[in-house]
């Protein structure tokens, strides 16, 4: 597993509550998170580190979205593909920055 992708994934998802993180399997699962500006929707993200290279095919993100339909009821909702792409791009950008920082620190 790529340590830069792992750290970048944790950094990028740090605004959400963490449910589990398995560094050996390369899986990060968040708990549900409702953005303050949209309290009637919530998101959950699972991130997978799939390889050792710092490339786009080494990271996969699954985003789950629900909207409130009652007092304590939630219904699954569509997640725009661009949301997933943006999250993966953010992780890759952060991983590249971590690699650059690591190289210049030596």
ZADO-1210 file (C-alpha; in nm, 4 decimals, padded with zeros to 6 digits):
<atoms>
<atom x="00.0000" y="00.0000" z="00.0000" code="UNK" pos="1"/>
<atom x="00.1156" y="00.3532" z="-00.0711" code="UNK" pos="2"/>
<atom x="00.1796" y="00.5399" z="00.2552" code="UNK" pos="3"/>
<atom x="00.1302" y="00.8791" z="00.0882" code="UNK" pos="4"/>
<atom x="-00.2144" y="00.7764" z="-00.0398" code="UNK" pos="5"/>
<atom x="-00.3035" y="00.6398" z="00.3037" code="UNK" pos="6"/>
<atom x="-00.2043" y="00.9590" z="00.4845" code="UNK" pos="7"/>
<atom x="-00.3664" y="01.1772" z="00.2176" code="UNK" pos="8"/>
<atom x="-00.6902" y="00.9800" z="00.2463" code="UNK" pos="9"/>
<atom x="-00.6977" y="01.0262" z="00.6233" code="UNK" pos="10"/>
<atom x="-00.6185" y="01.3976" z="00.5846" code="UNK" pos="11"/>
<atom x="-00.8810" y="01.4527" z="00.3142" code="UNK" pos="12"/>
<atom x="-01.1541" y="01.2698" z="00.5063" code="UNK" pos="13"/>
<atom x="-01.0633" y="01.4186" z="00.8444" code="UNK" pos="14"/>
<atom x="-01.3680" y="01.6498" z="00.8413" code="UNK" pos="15"/>
<atom x="-01.5905" y="01.3413" z="00.8748" code="UNK" pos="16"/>
<atom x="-01.6159" y="01.1128" z="01.1789" code="UNK" pos="17"/>
<atom x="-01.4027" y="00.8032" z="01.1275" code="UNK" pos="18"/>
<atom x="-01.5756" y="00.4666" z="01.1698" code="UNK" pos="19"/>
<atom x="-01.2785" y="00.2417" z="01.0926" code="UNK" pos="20"/>
<atom x="-00.9365" y="00.2544" z="00.9329" code="UNK" pos="21"/>
<atom x="-00.7476" y="-00.0599" z="00.8347" code="UNK" pos="22"/>
<atom x="-00.3941" y="00.0296" z="00.7269" code="UNK" pos="23"/>
<atom x="-00.3155" y="-00.3329" z="00.6386" code="UNK" pos="24"/>
<atom x="-00.6184" y="-00.3730" z="00.4120" code="UNK" pos="25"/>
<atom x="-00.6063" y="-00.0125" z="00.2912" code="UNK" pos="26"/>
<atom x="-00.9690" y="00.0653" z="00.3753" code="UNK" pos="27"/>
<atom x="-01.1066" y="00.3782" z="00.5454" code="UNK" pos="28"/>
<atom x="-01.4748" y="00.3975" z="00.6377" code="UNK" pos="29"/>
<atom x="-01.6345" y="00.7122" z="00.7731" code="UNK" pos="30"/>
<atom x="-01.9531" y="00.7415" z="00.9729" code="UNK" pos="31"/>
<atom x="-02.2454" y="00.9494" z="00.8480" code="UNK" pos="32"/>
<atom x="-02.1778" y="01.3220" z="00.8308" code="UNK" pos="33"/>
<atom x="-02.4267" y="01.6049" z="00.7758" code="UNK" pos="34"/>
<atom x="-02.2737" y="01.9309" z="00.6535" code="UNK" pos="35"/>
<atom x="-02.3832" y="02.2254" z="00.8722" code="UNK" pos="36"/>
<atom x="-02.5139" y="02.4108" z="00.5654" code="UNK" pos="37"/>
<atom x="-02.7334" y="02.1140" z="00.4577" code="UNK" pos="38"/>
<atom x="-02.8562" y="01.9353" z="00.7728" code="UNK" pos="39"/>
<atom x="-03.1203" y="01.7401" z="00.5788" code="UNK" pos="40"/>
<atom x="-02.8640" y="01.5375" z="00.3892" code="UNK" pos="41"/>
<atom x="-02.5789" y="01.3200" z="00.5042" code="UNK" pos="42"/>
<atom x="-02.2812" y="01.1446" z="00.3511" code="UNK" pos="43"/>
<atom x="-02.0701" y="00.8402" z="00.4230" code="UNK" pos="44"/>
<atom x="-01.7450" y="00.7616" z="00.2418" code="UNK" pos="45"/>
<atom x="-01.5397" y="00.4483" z="00.1958" code="UNK" pos="46"/>
<atom x="-01.1888" y="00.4874" z="00.0597" code="UNK" pos="47"/>
<atom x="-00.9802" y="00.2023" z="-00.0794" code="UNK" pos="48"/>
<atom x="-00.6057" y="00.2120" z="-00.1383" code="UNK" pos="49"/>
<atom x="-00.5644" y="-00.0411" z="-00.4204" code="UNK" pos="50"/>
<atom x="-00.1975" y="-00.0199" z="-00.5082" code="UNK" pos="51"/>
<atom x="00.1497" y="00.0895" z="-00.4171" code="UNK" pos="52"/>
<atom x="00.1992" y="00.3420" z="-00.6975" code="UNK" pos="53"/>
<atom x="00.0952" y="00.7046" z="-00.6598" code="UNK" pos="54"/>
<atom x="-00.1508" y="00.6889" z="-00.9498" code="UNK" pos="55"/>
<atom x="-00.5211" y="00.7493" z="-00.9989" code="UNK" pos="56"/>
<atom x="-00.5987" y="00.3781" z="-01.0285" code="UNK" pos="57"/>
<atom x="-00.4510" y="00.3159" z="-00.6820" code="UNK" pos="58"/>
<atom x="-00.7345" y="00.4987" z="-00.5042" code="UNK" pos="59"/>
<atom x="-01.1077" y="00.4313" z="-00.5180" code="UNK" pos="60"/>
<atom x="-01.3703" y="00.6254" z="-00.3278" code="UNK" pos="61"/>
<atom x="-01.7336" y="00.5286" z="-00.2756" code="UNK" pos="62"/>
<atom x="-01.9660" y="00.8077" z="-00.1611" code="UNK" pos="63"/>
<atom x="-02.3077" y="00.7329" z="-00.0133" code="UNK" pos="64"/>
<atom x="-02.5698" y="01.0051" z="00.0258" code="UNK" pos="65"/>
<atom x="-02.9012" y="01.0117" z="00.2067" code="UNK" pos="66"/>
<atom x="-03.1686" y="01.2779" z="00.2436" code="UNK" pos="67"/>
<atom x="-03.4063" y="01.3200" z="00.5356" code="UNK" pos="68"/>
<atom x="-03.7616" y="01.2075" z="00.4549" code="UNK" pos="69"/>
<atom x="-03.9063" y="01.2139" z="00.8052" code="UNK" pos="70"/>
<atom x="-03.8165" y="01.2985" z="01.1601" code="UNK" pos="71"/>
<atom x="-03.5714" y="01.0106" z="01.1978" code="UNK" pos="72"/>
<atom x="-03.5894" y="00.8594" z="00.8511" code="UNK" pos="73"/>
<atom x="-03.3369" y="00.8770" z="00.5710" code="UNK" pos="74"/>
<atom x="-03.3614" y="00.7680" z="00.2079" code="UNK" pos="75"/>
<atom x="-03.0758" y="00.6868" z="-00.0273" code="UNK" pos="76"/>
<atom x="-03.0087" y="00.9588" z="-00.2830" code="UNK" pos="77"/>
<atom x="-02.8043" y="00.9959" z="-00.5997" code="UNK" pos="78"/>
<atom x="-02.4394" y="01.0954" z="-00.5710" code="UNK" pos="79"/>
<atom x="-02.3071" y="01.2915" z="-00.8661" code="UNK" pos="80"/>
<atom x="-02.0117" y="01.1123" z="-01.0307" code="UNK" pos="81"/>
<atom x="-01.8232" y="01.4434" z="-01.0176" code="UNK" pos="82"/>
<atom x="-01.8373" y="01.4265" z="-00.6360" code="UNK" pos="83"/>
<atom x="-01.6498" y="01.0951" z="-00.6359" code="UNK" pos="84"/>
<atom x="-01.3981" y="01.2218" z="-00.8922" code="UNK" pos="85"/>
<atom x="-01.3384" y="01.5409" z="-00.6924" code="UNK" pos="86"/>
<atom x="-01.2757" y="01.3403" z="-00.3739" code="UNK" pos="87"/>
<atom x="-01.0299" y="01.1070" z="-00.5498" code="UNK" pos="88"/>
<atom x="-00.8541" y="01.4058" z="-00.7086" code="UNK" pos="89"/>
<atom x="-00.8250" y="01.5769" z="-00.3689" code="UNK" pos="90"/>
<atom x="-00.6659" y="01.2669" z="-00.2191" code="UNK" pos="91"/>
<atom x="-00.4202" y="01.2347" z="-00.5084" code="UNK" pos="92"/>
<atom x="-00.3260" y="01.6017" z="-00.4899" code="UNK" pos="93"/>
<atom x="-00.2657" y="01.5744" z="-00.1156" code="UNK" pos="94"/>
<atom x="-00.0619" y="01.2533" z="-00.1624" code="UNK" pos="95"/>
<atom x="00.1586" y="01.4213" z="-00.4205" code="UNK" pos="96"/>
<atom x="00.2136" y="01.7151" z="-00.1856" code="UNK" pos="97"/>
<atom x="00.3071" y="01.4778" z="00.0981" code="UNK" pos="98"/>
<atom x="00.5587" y="01.3045" z="-00.1309" code="UNK" pos="99"/>
<atom x="00.7127" y="01.6391" z="-00.2311" code="UNK" pos="100"/>
<atom x="00.7285" y="01.7492" z="00.1336" code="UNK" pos="101"/>
<atom x="00.8937" y="01.4208" z="00.2274" code="UNK" pos="102"/>
<atom x="01.1566" y="01.4532" z="-00.0453" code="UNK" pos="103"/>
<atom x="01.2443" y="01.8125" z="00.0429" code="UNK" pos="104"/>
<atom x="01.2691" y="01.7318" z="00.4145" code="UNK" pos="105"/>
<atom x="01.5568" y="01.4919" z="00.3544" code="UNK" pos="106"/>
</atoms>
